[in-house]
Amino acid sequence: MLETQTMKTAPALPGLRYYLPPVTAPDAEPTRADVVVYGATSGGVTTAVRAAQEGMSVLLLAFDDHVGGMSAAGLGTTDVGRPETVGGMARHFYAQVAAAYHAPDPHWGVEAHVAEEIFTRWLSDAGVRVRHRQHLTGVTMTDGRITELRTDDGNRYRATVYVDASYEGDLMAAAGVTYTVGRESRDSYGEPLAGVQYSDNHQFTLDVDPWRESGRPESGLLPGISADPYEAIGTGDHRVQAYNFRLHVTTSARRLPFPEPEGYDPDRYELLRRYVEAGGYELFGRTTEVRPGVFDMNNHGAVSSDHIGANYDWPEADYARREEIFQDHVRYQAGLLHFMATDARLPAAVREDTRRYGLAPAEFTGTAHWPHQLYVREARRMVSSYVITQHDAAGRIAAADPVALASYVMDSHNTKRVLVDGRPRNEGNVQHPVTVPFGVPYLSIVPGPGECANLLVTWALSASHVAFSSARMEPVFMMIGEAAGCAAAQAIESRVSIPEVDYETLRKALLRGGSLLTWPPSA
């Protein structure tokens, strides 16, 4: 049934889908392990490997055919913050990246295939069993614990401890754990950066007429502009920061032209065309070299690869709806690049500059050289007994039980585009420095009292939108994942619940593995 529903949405590029139907028959009996990790993201890999290194039997359930999440799906320019805060397995990962490139250690730029090769080797060396195309359909709860996880191919997984390492927090939600989606108001936690924010970053710097027929409001707004009313700064809402794909592009003579996606509509980019006409060309402003001639292309400027306002349903959508959103993001971003490279209404210099780049031919060969993973920057966030807030990130609160350090700027992408005083204005961008690295508490990855005693949540952790915008970076995710793997093993060995894990024992185990838990690092 799921396969039928998702296949109703045609792929925007050949072979590129969010949902891949199962290809193997289910096991006759439930599959058992000490630890089951749902989500083969970078943090899912570190959880699985560390738990296996601690002597646990581990199953890692991957949603698609890959492992490594965004670190192995185009996010090649690592959002590292202060490099000296990265420890443990995350630090080891970037050392292995350096070795792969014969570069100085550490090396923060990495191509997707290099990252996936490292993660795959880690899993194999640790003896972690990996199952691909495993899509959660539900769980069985008994006395406040998950006793079985079910996937849509009919498989059943039973473990002592479960870890949700998905970007969406799907397992957490299925287990009935309290969570939120969207942005808190300023009043929720007393955070100055909370809620609606009109920033000058990634913003329109030139006036553009917003109407389909210039000067005629009755003609309606251009595509990409919301009719939502202006909201006061600090207002909370349901909106989620924008997603995009992190492309690997190249200037090599072997570059592949930006493809025309199925359903391409050049009128979708009229706002961009008018902005370029006004002098606002900035498409490649965040295109960063990860190795000579290969670049990670990120969003930059007023109108770019972020599909602003198109992802609000994603966090809680079913797989069929996510497929629709996924394909719409492919169609939007591929169409934007094709438009900039080919549309005769654009200045020749703009088209020529766009055509200097193309898709990297050696990357993502099974999906039309386009990343298989949508950059889900934020979705659900757990609400547990400890919520990380801007006060943690600003150094006003020090975690009593840190399991990792975060140091990157508080970085939220825009969430909507509306009219302000009759002109388009992006809303939601936050880029605020973290002056002192802050600890991610153990309690922030543990569900609240009485909710689920054998679950850890490593990506969709308990944090406000503002604090999450710093803690969401991939090196931090890997470090949190390692801590979860260690905590899972400790809970099993000590025969205690996840909330009952002794922090002092966990802290010592993490420090032995090279983790950094306080700033400055303790002796």
ROMI-179838 format. One record per residue (C-alpha): residue in three letters; x, y, z. Coordinates in steps of 0.001 Angstrom, whole numbers, plus 524288, in hexadecimal, padded with zeros to 5 digits. Each point is the difference from the previous one (the first is absolute). Layout:
// ROMI-179838
ALAXYZ/...
END
This chain:
// ROMI-179838
MET800008000080000/LEU80AE68097E80390/GLU807257FCE87F36E/THR7F3AC802877F817/GLN7FD8B80D05806BA/THR80DD88051E7FEAF/MET8016E7FBB57F1E6/LYS7F4AF808E27FC2F/THR809AC80B3E80073/ALA808D67FFC37F415/PRO80E888026380241/ALA804A080D7A7FBF2/LEU80CFD7FA027FBBB/PRO8025A7F1F77FB7F/GLY8019B7F62680AF0/LEU7FECF80A0480ADF/ARG7F6357FCB280AAD/TYR7FE4F8023C80E80/TYR7F92A7F30D80260/LEU806147F3A77FA6F/PRO7F7517F3EC800C6/PRO8051A7F44580796/VAL806BF7F5A87F7CE/THR801407F4A18097E/ALA7F6117F74E806A8/PRO7FDEF801F380EA4/ASP806097F6ED809ED/ALA7F6DA7F56C804F3/GLU802C58038D80E1F/PRO8032E80CFA8069A/THR80E3A803F97FE81/ARG806A08025080D01/ALA80B818084980454/ASP80493806D680C2C/VAL7FED080D2C7F939/VAL7F7E0804087F43A/VAL8037380D167F9D0/TYR7F5C6805E27F6F7/GLY80674808F97F61C/ALA80D1C7FD7E7F959/THR803C480E4D800FE/SER80D918042E80434/GLY7FB718000980E1D/GLY7F9537F2F37FDF6/VAL80CC07FA307FB4B/THR807B6804F780BB2/THR7F5977FAE98094F/ALA800307F29A7F9C0/VAL80EC77FF057FF5D/ARG8024E8049480E00/ALA7F5A97F6AF80555/ALA8063E7F4D87F867/GLN80D6F803BF80517/GLU7FA4D7FF0580DAD/GLY7FC5C7F1DB7FD47/MET7F1D48019B7FBF0/SER7F9357F95D7F49F/VAL7FB0080B157F776/LEU7F672801777F4BC/LEU8005D80C887F800/LEU7F3B68028C7F80F/ALA802478089B7F412/PHE7F47B806AA7F965/ASP806327FF3B7F27E/ASP80BCE7F9987F990/HIS80A4D8088080678/VAL8068C802A880D05/GLY8055880CAC80571/GLY7F497809617FE8C/MET8034680DBB7FB8D/SER80E8B7FE2380274/ALA7FF977F6257F4E4/ALA7F5DC807117F7CD/GLY8065A80C967FB97/LEU8024E807A080C81/GLY80E588008C7FCCE/THR8036880CC2806CF/THR7FF877FC5C80E4D/ASP7F92A8099080918/VAL80A287FE1580A73/GLY8000480C4980844/ARG80C307FEF280870/PRO807E67F4697FB01/GLU806297FD8E80D3B/THR7F2907FC4E80593/VAL7FE9C7F41C7F729/GLY804037F38D806F1/GLY7FDF87F1658005E/MET7FB3C7F8E67F3F3/ALA7FC8980CB97F922/ARG80E148047D80104/HIS804657F29E7FB41/PHE7F6E5801277F44B/TYR8063580CAA7FB68/ALA80D847FA4C80221/GLN7FC4C7F4F67F6D4/VAL7FACC809EC7F641/ALA80D608068A8006E/ALA8069E7F2E97FDAC/ALA7F72B7FD5B7F453/TYR8044D80CD57F9C6/HIS80E2D7FF4880495/ALA7FD5F80D0280695/PRO80373805CB80D45/ASP7F8127FA9980B51/PRO7F5088036180215/HIS7F9BC802BF7F2DF/TRP7F2758061C800B8/GLY7FC567FEF67F19C/VAL7FB217F2D77FB36/GLU7F9737FA7F7F3EE/ALA7F4117F79B8022D/HIS805DA7F3547FAFD/VAL80C12801908088D/ALA7F7A78020E80C20/GLU7F7677F4497FD00/GLU80BDC7F7547FDD7/ILE805158038D80D87/PHE7F2EE7FDBE806AD/THR7FE197F3137F8E5/ARG80D717FB5E8041D/TRP7FD5F803B080E17/LEU7F3687F84180047/SER8066B7F4237F9E9/ASP80BAF800728091E/ALA7F70C8010780BE5/GLY7F75C7F4C07FBA9/VAL7F3A4808357FF5A/ARG7F4F17F9CC7F857/VAL7FA02809BB7F675/ARG7F28E7FE817F9F3/HIS7FC64809037F4C3/ARG7F2B3805167FB80/GLN7FA427FE8B80D86/HIS7F47780925801BA/LEU7F9D98011C80D6B/THR7F1747FD48800D5/GLY7FE267FECB80EA6/VAL8048A7FB1A80D1F/THR7FA997F7BB80AF8/MET800F48063780D69/THR7FF8C7F82780C9A/ASP801038067480D59/GLY8061C80C487FA72/ARG809F17F8FD7F780/ILE8010C7FCDE7F19C/THR7FF607F1457FEB9/GLU7FF0E7FF0D7F137/LEU80298808AE7F440/ARG7F8D37FCDA7F34D/THR803848039D7F20C/ASP7F7B7800217F3C9/ASP806457F3D07FA36/GLY7FA8B7F7F780B36/ASN80C617FF6480820/ARG7FF7E800E780EC8/TYR80B7D8042E80852/ARG801747FD7680E80/ALA80A9F806218084B/THR80329803F680DCF/VAL8032C80DFB7FBEE/TYR7FB7C807B17F423/VAL8062180C507FA7A/ASP7F918809AA7F718/ALA80A918059F7F726/SER7F6AF804527F544/TYR7FF9D80E2B7FBB8/GLU7F13C80030801E3/GLY7FEC57F9C480D74/ASP7F6BA7F5CA7FA85/LEU802EA7F58280A21/MET7FEDE809C180B13/ALA7F29B8041D7FB1B/ALA7FB797F1F87FE20/ALA803B77FD3980E26/GLY7F72F80AF1804C3/VAL80AED808C2804D9/THR7FCAB80E6080196/TYR80550808A57F526/THR7FDD880CC47F904/VAL80119805347F21A/GLY802C880DFC7FC30/ARG804ED80BC780763/GLU7FD78803E780DF9/SER7FC4980E00802F9/ARG8093B8090C8072A/ASP7F7B27FE0F80C21/SER801187F11C8000B/TYR80DE57FF7F80550/GLY803B280E5E8005B/GLU8086C7FEE47F3BC/PRO8028A80CCA7F8A4/LEU8022D7F8937F330/ALA7F3A27F7D5800E0/GLY7F4608008D7F6E2/VAL7FE76808C97F43C/GLN80CB4806BD7FC11/TYR80268809A07F4DC/SER80E937FF877FD8D/ASP8085F807187F613/ASN806F57F3457FCAA/HIS7FB827F8957F3DD/GLN7F6BE80B1D7FDA7/PHE7FB04808557F4D3/THR808DF80BBA7FE97/LEU7F925805427F3E4/ASP7F1C68032F7FD6E/VAL7F8957F6177F7E3/ASP7F1D88010B7FBD2/PRO7F8F47F44780634/TRP7F41B7FF3B7F71E/ARG7FE0B7F6CD7F492/GLU7FCDA80BE97F7DD/SER808E480AEC80472/GLY7F8FC80A73807B2/ARG7F32F7F87880064/PRO7FCFC7F9AB80D32/GLU7F3827FA627FA6C/SER808567F7117F764/GLY804D77F89280BF4/LEU80D3D7FD9C80610/LEU80B5C7FA0C7F8B8/PRO8035B7F1BD802E9/GLY808687FEE080C1D/ILE7F98280B268076F/SER7F6547FC9880AB1/ALA7F3558075A80224/ASP801B07FE3080EAC/PRO7FF0380CD080772/TYR80B48806E98068C/GLU802507FAC380DC4/ALA8069E806F180B33/ILE80E177FCB180339/GLY800947F57280A6F/THR7F31A7F98D7FC67/GLY800347F130800CB/ASP7FA9C7F79D7F512/HIS7FFAB7F2977F982/ARG809B9803497F54F/VAL80C877F87A7FD46/GLN80CAA805817FA94/ALA801E47FD757F180/TYR805C57F3A97FA1A/ASN8083F7FE2D7F3D4/PHE809407F6407F9BF/ARG80E94801BB80205/LEU805347FDD97F254/HIS80D917FBF97FBE9/VAL80328808CA7F477/THR80C558015C7F811/THR8068B809157F659/SER806C07F48E7F968/ALA7FEAE7FE167F15C/ARG7F8FC7F35180395/ARG7F5308074880734/LEU7F2077FC1E7FCF9/PRO7F65B80AB27FC08/PHE7F5B08033580A14/PRO7F4997F7667FBBC/GLU7F2468042C7FC9E/PRO7F7347F920809E1/GLU7F30B7F9B67FCD1/GLY7F56F80A5C80103/TYR8097580B587FE34/ASP7F90180D1F7FFF8/PRO8086580C0F7FD7B/ASP7F534808E180520/ARG802D87FA9280D7D/TYR80C708084380012/GLU7FA6680D1C7FC13/LEU80350805C580D4B/LEU80E117FBB57FE2E/ARG80039805437F21D/ARG7FB6C80D588048E/TYR809E68000980B0E/VAL80AFE7FCD27F680/GLU7FAF880A837F6D3/ALA800F6809A680B4A/GLY80E277FBF880235/GLY7FE5C7F59180A70/TYR807E47F49E7FAA5/GLU805F17F82D80B51/LEU7FCF17F1C27FD14/PHE80DA77FA6E8020F/GLY803938082480BE7/ARG800E97F3F9808D6/THR806917F6827F6BC/THR80B8F7FA9B8078D/GLU80AE47F75D7FAD2/VAL800ED7F2BB806BB/ARG80B087FB367F75E/PRO806528063A7F419/GLY7F56A802957F5F2/VAL7F4AE7FA2A807E8/PHE7F714808C8807E3/ASP7F50E7FF07809EE/MET7F53F809397FB8B/ASN7F7A3805AC80AD5/ASN7F51E809F48009A/HIS803F480E407FF28/GLY7F8A980CB47FE9C/ALA7F1F18043F7FE7C/VAL7FBAA7F59F7F63A/SER808387F3C67FF5F/SER7FFAC7F14E801FB/ASP7F8348007580CB2/HIS7F1DB7FD037FC7E/ILE7FA738096E809E6/GLY7F2977FCA58055E/ALA7FE937F2FD7F8F2/ASN803657F6D280B2E/TYR7F658802EF80ADD/ASP7F9477F2CB7FEAA/TRP80C8B7F7F67FFBE/PRO8023F7FD6C80E90/GLU7F30C7F91980240/ALA7FCAF7FB9D7F236/ASP7FE4F7F1DA7FBF1/TYR809527FA3D7F60A/ALA7F72F802F57F46A/ARG7FF0080E56803A7/ARG80E9B800BC8028A/GLU8023F7FA6D7F275/GLU7F80480B347FA5D/ILE807B980A04807C6/PHE80CED7F9897FC7D/GLN7FD00800397F16A/ASP7FB4580E0A800DB/HIS80D0C803C68060A/VAL8076A7F8D57F53E/ARG7F796806757F5A7/TYR801B480D7280603/GLN80EC37FF73801C9/ALA803577F8ED7F361/GLY7F6C1808FF7F8C5/LEU8063E80C038060D/LEU80D8E7FC1E7FB59/HIS7FB0C7FC2B7F288/PHE7F8EA80D0C7FF35/MET80C24807B9803B6/ALA808247F8BC7F606/THR7F6A9800887F47A/ASP7F51D80A13800AE/ALA801F5809F57F52C/ARG7F98080AC7807FD/LEU80B9F800198093D/PRO80C69807A47FCEC/ALA809BE7F80B7F81D/ALA80A608022A80A6D/VAL7F7467F9AF80A4E/ARG7FD3A7F4397F77C/GLU80E5C7FE797FCC1/ASP803FD800F880E3B/THR7F5FE7F5AE803D0/ARG804D67F6FA7F549/ARG80DCC800C780587/TYR7FADA7F608809A7/GLY7F9737F2F07FE0D/LEU7FCF67F3CF807B2/ALA80BD07F7E7803FD/PRO7FFFB7F3C37F764/ALA806357F70980A2D/GLU7F5DA8029C80A89/PHE7F24A7FA8180230/THR800F27F7A97F3D5/GLY7F38F7F8758030F/THR7F77380C1280168/ALA80322808727F426/HIS80BCB805B980752/TRP7F6AD8067E80987/PRO800907FD7280EC8/HIS7F6EB7F55E804E4/GLN7FDD1806F180D04/LEU7F83E80C86801CD/TYR80686808EC809E6/VAL7F60F7FF4380AF5/ARG805D980A8F8087B/GLU7F5997FECC80A6D/ALA7F36C7F87A80213/ARG7FA767FAFF80CD3/ARG806F98038080CA0/MET7FDF27F87080C85/VAL7FB53806E980C45/SER805D87F90180BB3/SER803B78038980DE3/TYR80B01808A37FAD4/VAL7FE2F808F57F449/ILE80C5C806437FA96/THR7FD6880E627FD40/GLN806EA80C457FB8D/HIS80442801CA80E1F/ASP808507F39F7FEEC/ALA805968045E7F2F5/ALA8031E80D7280583/GLY807B17FA1D80B39/ARG7F6778046580A87/ILE7FD277F1DB803E7/ALA809DB7F4F2800EE/ALA7FB007F2217FE2F/ALA801EE7F73880BC7/ASP800B77F3CD7F78F/PRO8063C803837F2D2/VAL802437F5557F5E7/ALA804EE808B37F4DC/LEU803AB80E0D7FD0E/ALA7F967809117F638/SER806C080C387FB1D/TYR7FA87803B07F2A2/VAL7F84580C957FEAC/MET7F17A7FF7B802C0/ASP7FC617FE1A7F1D3/SER7F2037FF537FB3B/HIS7FC99801637F1B8/ASN7F431807D47FBAB/THR7F2747FA8D80265/LYS7F7358085D7F792/ARG7FF9580AE57F5E0/VAL7F57480A488018F/LEU7FD0880E017FC5A/VAL804C080AAD8090E/ASP7FC2980DBA7FBC9/GLY7FC417FA997F2C2/ARG80CFE7F9667FCFE/PRO804FC7F1F480195/ARG8070F7FD5180CA1/ASN805D37F340804F5/GLU7FD487FC8080E25/GLY806237F67C8098D/ASN80E9F8012D7FDE1/VAL808277FFAC80C5F/GLN80EDB8009980002/HIS804A88032480D9F/PRO80D557FC6580580/VAL8024D7F61280AB2/THR80AE4806A980785/VAL802F07F48B8090F/PRO7FDE07F19D7FC52/PHE7F49A7FA4A8079F/GLY7FD087F266804E6/VAL7F5267F7807FA97/PRO7F9EE7F9A280C1A/TYR7FD597F17E80117/LEU7F237803458048C/SER7FD6E806C57F2F7/ILE800D57F2EA7F8CE/VAL7F7BE7F89E80A03/PRO7F107800647FF62/GLY7F91A8063E80B79/PRO7FBFD7F89880C39/GLY7F68F7F4E77FD7D/GLU800338013F7F133/CYS8094F7F5A97FA87/ALA80A2E7F9D8808C2/ASN808127F9287F585/LEU8013780A777F570/LEU80A9C809E57FCD4/VAL7FD9A80B087F640/THR80C588055F7F9E9/TRP7FC07809647F51F/ALA7F23F80442803BB/LEU80504802FD80D98/SER7F98E808A480A29/ALA8036680DD97FBE5/SER7F95180C8B7FC56/HIS8006F804097F1CD/VAL80A8480A0B8031F/ALA809027F6B58074E/PHE7FD9A7F5247F641/SER804CD809037F53C/SER80DAF7FE94805C0/ALA7FF6F7F21880546/ARG7FAFE7FA847F2FE/MET80D537FF907F96F/GLU805447F2EC7FB4A/PRO80C537FF4380890/VAL7F7868025680C05/PHE7F66F7F5B37FB41/MET80B087F6247FED9/MET804B38032680DBB/ILE7F2547FEEA805B5/GLY7FE507F3307F8B6/GLU80C567FA84805F3/ALA7FB29803C380D89/ALA7F3077F9467FD57/GLY806DD7F3807FBE0/CYS807F98003D80C6C/ALA7F407802E380873/ALA7F8327F51E7F98C/ALA80AAC7F6328031C/GLN8011A804F580DE6/ALA7F1527FECD80226/ILE800157F1FE7FB1F/GLU80BEE7FBFD807D5/SER7FAE38066280C70/ARG7F1FF7FB787FDAD/VAL7FA8180D92801CD/SER7F729808A17F7EB/ILE8056180AAE7F742/PRO7FC8580AD1809CB/GLU806E17F83E80AB2/VAL80D317FF537F914/ASP80A8B804CA80942/TYR8056B80C627FA0C/GLU80D2E7FF64806C4/THR802887F2747FA63/LEU7FB89804AF7F298/ARG808A180C0E800D9/LYS80C197F80980308/ALA7FD447F6987F4D0/LEU7FE5E80B437F66A/LEU80C67806B080486/ARG8078C7F3517FE2B/GLY7FB7D800267F1DD/GLY804DB80DD27FDC5/SER7F317807358018D/LEU8004B80E378043A/LEU7F55880353809B7/THR8036580D1B80625/TRP8063B80CB37FBA0/PRO80AF1801EA80200/PRO8028C7F1478001B/SER802157FA6F80D8C/ALA80CEA7F99E80355/
END
